[in-house]
Amino acid sequence: MTPRLAELIAIYRTSAPKLAAWLEENAPEGLAVFTLPEHHRRRLRTSKPMERSVQQELKRRTVKVRVFPSDDALLRLVSAVLVEIDEKWAAETKAYIKWECQDA
């Protein structure tokens, strides 16, 4: 944990203890991208293309159904779509990031 993060957590420890606990648990993972080389951070800076494709696919599949009989039915469909997308990504042979860069 960085000194500045520890300082921020200390500030909120008394006035907002839940926020302080959340920061202590989650902020280091969220800031982990800054340990990567610059050229990797540029590639990971935005996930819009991935988000857009996921959101468009979810919308395309759920709009056709229109009204779901229950929340569980919606959850099953969305889960199935996300599993399908995950399997497609896992089977992809082209790397999103080439970790073996000369600049690293």
C-alpha positions in Angstrom: 0.0 0.0 0.0 1.3 3.4 -0.9 1.8 6.1 1.8 -0.7 8.4 0.1 -3.4 5.6 0.1 -2.6 4.9 3.8 -3.0 8.6 4.5 -6.4 8.7 2.7 -7.6 5.7 4.6 -6.5 7.2 7.9 -8.5 10.4 7.1 -11.7 8.4 6.5 -11.2 5.8 9.3 -13.3 7.7 11.8 -15.8 9.7 9.6 -16.5 7.0 7.1 -15.3 3.6 8.4 -17.0 1.6 5.6 -15.4 3.7 2.9 -12.0 3.3 4.7 -12.4 -0.4 4.8 -13.5 -0.6 1.2 -10.5 1.6 0.1 -8.1 -0.6 2.1 -9.4 -3.8 0.5 -10.1 -2.6 -3.1 -7.9 0.4 -4.0 -4.6 -1.5 -4.3 -6.1 -3.9 -6.8 -7.6 -1.0 -8.8 -4.2 0.8 -8.9 -2.3 -2.3 -9.9 -2.3 -1.2 -13.6 0.2 1.5 -12.7 2.9 -1.2 -12.0 2.8 -2.2 -15.7 5.1 -0.6 -18.3 3.7 2.5 -20.0 2.9 0.9 -23.4 0.7 -1.7 -21.6 -1.0 1.0 -19.6 -1.9 2.8 -22.8 -3.6 -0.4 -24.1 -5.4 -1.0 -20.9 -6.4 2.6 -20.3 -9.8 2.1 -21.8 -11.9 -1.0 -22.1 -14.6 0.7 -24.2 -14.3 -1.7 -27.2 -14.7 -4.7 -24.9 -17.5 -3.1 -22.9 -19.3 -2.0 -26.1 -19.3 -5.4 -27.6 -20.5 -7.0 -24.4 -23.2 -4.4 -23.9 -24.4 -4.6 -27.5 -24.6 -8.4 -27.4 -26.6 -8.3 -24.1 -29.0 -5.7 -25.5 -29.4 -7.7 -28.8 -30.3 -10.8 -26.9 -32.5 -9.3 -24.2 -34.5 -7.0 -26.5 -35.9 -9.9 -28.5 -37.4 -11.4 -25.4 -38.9 -8.1 -24.2 -40.6 -9.3 -21.1 -39.0 -11.9 -18.8 -41.2 -14.1 -16.7 -39.0 -13.7 -13.7 -35.7 -12.1 -12.6 -34.2 -15.6 -12.7 -35.0 -16.0 -16.4 -33.2 -12.7 -17.1 -30.2 -13.8 -15.0 -30.0 -17.2 -16.8 -30.1 -15.5 -20.3 -27.5 -12.9 -19.4 -25.3 -15.4 -17.7 -25.4 -17.7 -20.7 -24.5 -14.8 -23.0 -21.6 -13.8 -20.8 -20.3 -17.4 -20.6 -20.5 -17.6 -24.4 -18.5 -14.3 -24.7 -15.9 -15.6 -22.2 -15.5 -18.8 -24.0 -15.0 -16.9 -27.3 -12.3 -14.8 -25.6 -10.6 -17.8 -24.1 -10.4 -19.6 -27.4 -9.0 -16.5 -29.2 -5.5 -17.0 -30.5 -4.6 -13.4 -31.1 -3.2 -11.8 -27.9 -4.8 -8.6 -26.7 -1.5 -7.5 -25.2 1.9 -8.8 -26.3 3.8 -9.1 -23.0 7.1 -9.8 -24.7 7.8 -6.2 -25.7 11.3 -4.9 -26.1 10.4 -1.7 -24.3 9.4 -3.5 -21.1 
